[in-house]
Structure formats: C-alpha cells, structure tokens
Amino acid sequence: MSLIVIFSLVSLTLTGITYYFSGLYQNWIWFWTIPLFLYAYFLVAFATWLIFLYVGALFVKEDENYIYKPSRFAQSIVRSTARVCLLILRVKTHMTGLGKIPDHKPLILINNHVSVFDEFAIAAFFPRHLIFISKPGNFRIPIAGAWMRYAGYLPIKQGDMNDGAKIISLAAEYAREHGRSICVAPEGTRNKDFPDPILLPFHAGTFRLAQDSGAPIVAMAIQNTNVIAKRFPRHRTHIYLDVVGVLEKEEYDCLSSREIAEKCRRLVEKRLEDKGARFYHFRKKEKREDEEGADKGE
C-alpha cells in the first residue's frame, strides 16, 4: 500500500473522529470544513513520516566518501516520499514511451536537467528502481541526503576527472555485474538559463558508463519541473517525462562516446523543440511575440 493511500486513510479517519466527538456533524453549516480537515491531517501524517525519516537518517554515516551498497528498501522509501512531495506540491505527472524500455535488463537512463525536482519525478514514477549519480551537494540536504546515501546513490564531483572516472566505473559495475539500473544527467549541471539554450552540451565521458556496462541507453526528455516552485501553491503544474529513444549495445558499440552523446542529445532536443507548447513560459513568450507582431502590423 502506497504512502499516499495510507496518509489518505489516516486523514479520513481523523477527520471523522474530529467531526463525531466535536459534534460538528450535527450542523450542516460546518461541512465546508471537511476538505480543510482532510488536508490538515494529511499534512500531519506526512510530518510524522518526516520524523521517522529523520530518526532513520541519524543512523546513516555522514562521511561523504563512504558509499553504501544499493538498498531496495531505501530506494522504495525515496520513491514513496517523492510521490507524496509531488502530490503536496500539486504536480501532475504525465509519462509516455514506457513501452520502449527493454524488459528484464539493467539500463542507463539519461535525461536533461532543469530543476532539483528532476530526480524527485524520476524516482517517484519511473517503473524501475534506479541508482542516481548526483552532485555531492544533494547529499547534504537534510534528511533527503542521508536516505540518498543509504539508497546507494553515487556522488560525483563536478570537474574532478579522477573522481568522475571512479564513479562511472563503479556505476558500470553495478549495472554489469549486479543488474542495477543507473540514472545520470549528461549535461553535468542544471541548465539555469533554460530555454536559451534549450540543452547544454552532453559530456561524452558520461557515456563511458554505457560502453563499460553494455547496458541499453534510455533517453528521457523532462519538461516543466523548473516551474514547480514558481507555480505552487496557486496553480497545479503538469510535468512530462517522455522516453524518446533507446540505444541498444549493438547500436552504439561501434560509436565513440562523443558520437553517442551527440546522438542522445539530438533525441532529447528534438522532443523538447517539438513539444515546446507544453512549457508554460513558452506559451507566454509566443503570445507576447504574436502581440508584438500584430502591433507592428498596425
């Protein structure tokens, strides 16, 4: 049973108890408060869950150089918690292309990176447990960072070639010998100037992970995670996770890592350009340009 279902049942039960023992049910004028009680008790349940996570985080080593073995239990905790967070943030997730994902084999998932919520969304809804390769700063986030380490996520230092090679080698071993799926953003950092450019260059070294492991590469395009914080709480945000292509080992075996990087980048870039109308600020920009064109026409 998912956390959302559990929290919903708890909030429904506590709301019923509150109405019964307070006598509010006797006067229909108070019925409008039911959604408020449901939401408040849902948040209380979530806060209690965060206390549990905090206590669990106390047992995780704080040494940033220590890497835990991947834990399905911790990955399930991260997945469930991410789903609740996105629900509270009023995020509606749309996923397409899942039928392209190879069955019963580890994979390397690559995606564009526009927000801290990218990993939230992928961890919450991608139909595989994943080991994320992420920057060390994310592992210092209170509570979340500790559970990321416990889940076996791998920290990679940006600009450190030796550290990068070590982490890529370890991730390849996880995929090749232990059947684990890996997720990494080949841009290397968040695209803070999105949508200009719409994508940063893909680091060729990232794709050594696929070459060393022999796992298929699954390319995903992510949209709108960068506006979640801006739109909350007034508006719901629709985000899109689209699997846009899969490269099997036979398709990239004869290519260099740079050629693989460019091939994957074109797949993601094409989807972002084709589906530009999904972006909230793209719509505003297009509307503004149309108005300016009309003014010039006058």
Backbone torsions as a table, in degrees:
resi	resn	phi	psi	omega
1	MET	NA	131.8	-176.5
2	SER	-73.7	159.5	178.4
3	LEU	-61.3	-37.3	-178.8
4	ILE	-60.9	-43.4	178.6
5	VAL	-64.8	-44.1	-179.7
6	ILE	-61.7	-47.8	-179.5
7	PHE	-63.8	-36.6	179.0
8	SER	-65.6	-42.3	178.4
9	LEU	-65.3	-39.9	178.2
10	VAL	-63.2	-46.4	-178.4
11	SER	-65.8	-37.3	178.6
12	LEU	-66.3	-42.4	179.3
13	THR	-64.9	-46.5	-178.8
14	LEU	-66.9	-34.6	176.7
15	THR	-64.6	-43.3	178.0
16	GLY	-62.2	-42.9	178.9
17	ILE	-63.3	-43.0	179.8
18	THR	-60.1	-47.4	-179.3
19	TYR	-64.8	-37.9	-176.8
20	TYR	-70.2	-49.3	-174.4
21	PHE	-79.6	-18.8	177.6
22	SER	-92.3	-11.6	179.8
23	GLY	77.9	11.4	-178.4
24	LEU	-65.0	-26.7	-177.7
25	TYR	-66.4	-15.6	-176.5
26	GLN	-78.3	-13.6	-178.8
27	ASN	-129.8	115.4	-175.5
28	TRP	-61.1	-19.1	-177.2
29	ILE	-63.9	-19.7	-178.7
30	TRP	-92.5	-0.3	-175.7
31	PHE	-65.0	-24.0	179.8
32	TRP	-64.4	-18.0	-178.4
33	THR	-82.0	-8.4	-177.7
34	ILE	-56.7	-49.6	178.0
35	PRO	-58.8	-34.9	179.1
36	LEU	-65.5	-43.7	178.5
37	PHE	-64.9	-42.3	-179.9
38	LEU	-60.1	-45.9	-178.9
39	TYR	-67.6	-42.4	-178.5
40	ALA	-63.5	-44.2	-179.8
41	TYR	-70.1	-30.4	174.5
42	PHE	-62.7	-43.1	178.4
43	LEU	-66.3	-35.4	177.1
44	VAL	-63.8	-43.3	178.6
45	ALA	-62.1	-41.0	179.7
46	PHE	-66.9	-40.1	177.9
47	ALA	-61.8	-39.6	177.0
48	THR	-63.3	-40.1	177.4
49	TRP	-62.4	-39.5	178.5
50	LEU	-63.9	-33.7	176.4
51	ILE	-64.0	-42.6	176.5
52	PHE	-59.4	-44.7	-179.9
53	LEU	-64.4	-37.7	178.8
54	TYR	-62.9	-45.0	179.0
55	VAL	-62.5	-42.9	178.3
56	GLY	-63.3	-35.0	-179.6
57	ALA	-66.6	-24.0	-180.0
58	LEU	-65.2	-21.3	-177.9
59	PHE	-94.4	1.2	179.1
60	VAL	-92.8	133.2	-178.7
61	LYS	-62.3	138.5	-178.5
62	GLU	-87.6	-5.8	179.8
63	ASP	-66.7	115.4	-176.7
64	GLU	-68.3	-19.5	-179.1
65	ASN	-86.9	-9.4	179.3
66	TYR	-87.0	128.3	-178.6
67	ILE	-113.8	120.7	178.3
68	TYR	-76.0	150.3	170.4
69	LYS	-68.9	144.7	-178.5
70	PRO	-55.2	134.2	-178.4
71	SER	-120.8	118.8	177.2
72	ARG	-63.0	-36.4	179.8
73	PHE	-61.1	-51.1	-178.6
74	ALA	-65.5	-36.5	177.8
75	GLN	-64.5	-36.6	176.4
76	SER	-66.2	-38.3	176.9
77	ILE	-62.4	-45.8	179.4
78	VAL	-61.7	-44.4	-179.2
79	ARG	-60.6	-49.5	-177.4
80	SER	-63.7	-43.0	-179.4
81	THR	-66.2	-40.0	178.7
82	ALA	-62.1	-38.4	179.1
83	ARG	-64.0	-41.1	179.2
84	VAL	-66.2	-42.7	179.8
85	CYS	-59.8	-44.1	-180.0
86	LEU	-66.8	-34.6	176.5
87	LEU	-64.2	-46.0	179.7
88	ILE	-62.7	-35.5	180.0
89	LEU	-79.9	3.9	177.2
90	ARG	63.5	45.4	179.8
91	VAL	-101.5	130.5	174.3
92	LYS	-109.2	120.6	-175.3
93	THR	-101.5	132.4	176.4
94	HIS	-117.9	129.1	179.6
95	MET	-123.2	137.3	176.2
96	THR	-133.8	161.2	175.0
97	GLY	80.7	11.4	-177.4
98	LEU	-64.3	-24.8	179.2
99	GLY	-67.9	-14.6	179.1
100	LYS	-80.2	-15.4	-174.8
101	ILE	-71.2	127.3	179.1
102	PRO	-62.5	140.3	179.8
103	ASP	-85.2	147.8	167.6
104	HIS	55.5	37.0	173.7
105	LYS	-151.4	148.2	177.7
106	PRO	-66.4	154.5	-178.7
107	LEU	-140.4	164.1	173.9
108	ILE	-110.7	112.0	179.2
109	LEU	-94.6	125.2	176.1
110	ILE	-119.1	146.4	-176.7
111	ASN	-149.7	157.0	171.3
112	ASN	-71.6	156.5	-172.4
113	HIS	-128.1	107.7	-178.5
114	VAL	-121.7	-7.2	-173.7
115	SER	-159.8	159.0	173.9
116	VAL	-68.2	-15.8	-179.5
117	PHE	-84.5	-4.0	178.8
118	ASP	-57.6	-49.5	-178.5
119	GLU	-66.9	-35.9	175.6
120	PHE	-54.2	-52.3	-174.4
121	ALA	-65.2	-44.0	-178.6
122	ILE	-67.2	-46.4	179.6
123	ALA	-60.7	-35.6	-176.0
124	ALA	-73.7	-38.1	-167.1
125	PHE	-124.4	-11.0	177.1
126	PHE	-69.2	135.0	-171.9
127	PRO	-77.3	27.9	174.7
128	ARG	-140.5	147.7	167.5
129	HIS	-73.0	132.8	-175.2
130	LEU	-122.7	149.8	168.7
131	ILE	-102.2	117.3	-177.3
132	PHE	-89.2	140.2	168.6
133	ILE	-99.3	118.7	-170.3
134	SER	-139.2	162.0	-179.5
135	LYS	-71.2	150.0	-176.8
136	PRO	-56.8	-30.8	-178.4
137	GLY	-59.9	-32.5	179.8
138	ASN	-67.1	-24.3	-179.0
139	PHE	-81.5	-5.0	176.7
140	ARG	-99.4	1.7	176.3
141	ILE	-67.0	129.6	-179.2
142	PRO	-53.6	136.5	178.7
143	ILE	67.5	-59.9	-175.6
144	ALA	-60.6	-42.1	-178.3
145	GLY	-60.9	-40.8	-179.9
146	ALA	-64.9	-42.4	-179.9
147	TRP	-71.3	-28.5	173.4
148	MET	-63.9	-43.1	177.8
149	ARG	-64.7	-43.0	-179.8
150	TYR	-62.8	-33.2	179.8
151	ALA	-73.7	-11.5	179.0
152	GLY	94.8	11.7	177.5
153	TYR	-62.6	150.9	-172.5
154	LEU	-110.5	124.3	177.3
155	PRO	-83.8	136.1	178.0
156	ILE	-128.2	129.3	-177.2
157	LYS	-84.0	122.2	-178.2
158	GLN	-66.7	130.2	178.1
159	GLY	85.4	-5.8	179.2
160	ASP	-97.9	101.0	-174.2
161	MET	-64.4	-40.5	-178.7
162	ASN	-65.8	-45.9	178.7
163	ASP	-64.0	-41.4	179.9
164	GLY	-60.9	-44.3	179.9
165	ALA	-63.7	-38.1	179.7
166	LYS	-64.9	-45.5	-178.5
167	ILE	-67.9	-41.6	178.1
168	ILE	-61.8	-40.6	178.8
169	SER	-64.2	-42.0	179.7
170	LEU	-66.6	-42.1	179.0
171	ALA	-63.6	-39.5	177.7
172	ALA	-62.9	-38.2	177.1
173	GLU	-64.4	-41.6	177.1
174	TYR	-57.9	-44.0	-177.8
175	ALA	-72.4	-44.9	-173.6
176	ARG	-72.2	-43.0	-171.2
177	GLU	-104.7	-19.5	-176.6
178	HIS	-120.0	1.7	176.1
179	GLY	67.8	27.6	-179.7
180	ARG	-92.4	142.2	176.1
181	SER	-92.5	141.7	-173.9
182	ILE	-118.1	143.8	174.7
183	CYS	-123.0	131.1	179.5
184	VAL	-147.6	144.8	177.2
185	ALA	-98.5	107.4	-173.5
186	PRO	-70.5	-8.9	173.8
187	GLU	-67.7	-24.6	175.6
188	GLY	87.6	-23.0	178.9
189	THR	-155.5	165.3	-179.5
190	ARG	-69.8	137.6	178.7
191	ASN	-79.9	87.8	-174.9
192	LYS	-72.4	-19.9	-177.8
193	ASP	-99.5	11.6	178.7
194	PHE	-54.2	136.2	10.1
195	PRO	-97.4	19.7	179.8
196	ASP	-129.0	86.0	14.6
197	PRO	-88.1	162.1	179.2
198	ILE	-74.6	-25.1	176.1
199	LEU	-144.7	142.9	170.3
200	LEU	-84.3	163.5	176.5
201	PRO	-60.0	144.3	175.4
202	PHE	-86.2	131.2	178.3
203	HIS	-74.0	122.6	-177.3
204	ALA	-62.1	-33.8	-178.1
205	GLY	-59.6	-28.4	179.2
206	THR	-57.9	-34.6	-172.7
207	PHE	-83.5	-0.8	168.2
208	ARG	-63.4	-26.3	178.4
209	LEU	-58.9	-44.5	178.7
210	ALA	-70.4	-43.2	-178.8
211	GLN	-62.3	-38.5	-179.0
212	ASP	-75.9	-28.3	-176.3
213	SER	-97.5	-26.8	-177.4
214	GLY	77.1	8.3	-178.5
215	ALA	-79.6	151.0	175.9
216	PRO	-65.9	147.5	178.1
217	ILE	-98.9	124.7	177.3
218	VAL	-108.4	119.6	-178.9
219	ALA	-96.7	130.6	-178.9
220	MET	-126.2	137.7	173.9
221	ALA	-105.0	129.1	-179.0
222	ILE	-112.4	135.7	-179.8
223	GLN	-132.1	138.6	169.5
224	ASN	80.0	-0.3	175.6
225	THR	-63.4	-22.8	-177.6
226	ASN	-75.0	-9.0	-179.0
227	VAL	-113.0	6.3	-178.3
228	ILE	-58.6	-50.7	-177.2
229	ALA	-65.0	-33.7	-178.5
230	LYS	-71.5	-34.5	-174.9
231	ARG	-87.4	-23.1	179.8
232	PHE	-77.0	140.8	2.5
233	PRO	-97.7	0.2	-171.8
234	ARG	-71.8	-33.7	-172.4
235	HIS	-127.3	148.6	170.2
236	ARG	-77.7	144.5	178.6
237	THR	-113.8	127.0	175.5
238	HIS	-94.7	120.7	176.8
239	ILE	-113.1	154.6	-174.7
240	TYR	-127.6	126.6	174.8
241	LEU	-116.9	105.8	-174.5
242	ASP	-115.5	118.9	171.2
243	VAL	-76.1	114.2	-171.4
244	VAL	-103.8	-8.8	178.9
245	GLY	176.5	158.1	178.4
246	VAL	-132.9	130.3	174.7
247	LEU	-109.9	114.2	175.7
248	GLU	-78.7	162.4	-178.3
249	LYS	-54.1	-40.5	-178.3
250	GLU	-63.2	-26.4	-177.2
251	GLU	-83.2	-26.7	-177.6
252	TYR	-113.3	-1.7	-174.5
253	ASP	-60.7	-33.0	-177.2
254	CYS	-93.3	3.5	-178.3
255	LEU	-99.9	153.9	173.0
256	SER	-78.7	163.4	179.6
257	SER	-61.6	-32.8	178.5
258	ARG	-68.4	-39.5	178.5
259	GLU	-67.7	-37.6	176.7
260	ILE	-63.7	-43.5	-179.9
261	ALA	-59.1	-44.6	-178.0
262	GLU	-69.2	-36.2	179.4
263	LYS	-64.8	-45.1	178.8
264	CYS	-67.5	-38.1	179.9
265	ARG	-62.5	-40.4	179.5
266	ARG	-64.0	-36.7	179.2
267	LEU	-62.1	-47.0	-178.2
268	VAL	-69.9	-43.6	-178.0
269	GLU	-61.6	-41.6	-179.3
270	LYS	-61.6	-42.5	179.4
271	ARG	-65.3	-41.3	180.0
272	LEU	-64.0	-38.0	179.1
273	GLU	-73.4	-41.3	-178.8
274	ASP	-66.6	-34.3	-176.4
275	LYS	-106.1	31.6	-177.9
276	GLY	-60.0	-26.9	-179.0
277	ALA	-65.2	-16.3	178.7
278	ARG	-72.0	-25.3	-176.9
279	PHE	-73.7	128.7	-178.2
280	TYR	-60.7	-47.7	-176.8
281	HIS	-74.4	-23.0	174.2
282	PHE	-63.0	-41.7	-179.9
283	ARG	-61.2	-43.7	-179.6
284	LYS	-64.9	-40.3	-179.2
285	LYS	-64.6	-44.5	179.6
286	GLU	-62.5	-41.0	179.7
287	LYS	-63.7	-41.2	-180.0
288	ARG	-64.7	-40.6	179.6
289	GLU	-66.2	-37.7	178.1
290	ASP	-63.5	-41.6	-179.9
291	GLU	-65.2	-40.2	179.6
292	GLU	-65.3	-38.2	179.3
293	GLY	-65.6	-38.0	179.3
294	ALA	-66.2	-40.2	179.7
295	ASP	-63.7	-40.0	179.7
296	LYS	-67.8	-33.4	-180.0
297	GLY	-66.4	-31.4	178.6
298	GLU	-70.4	NA	NA
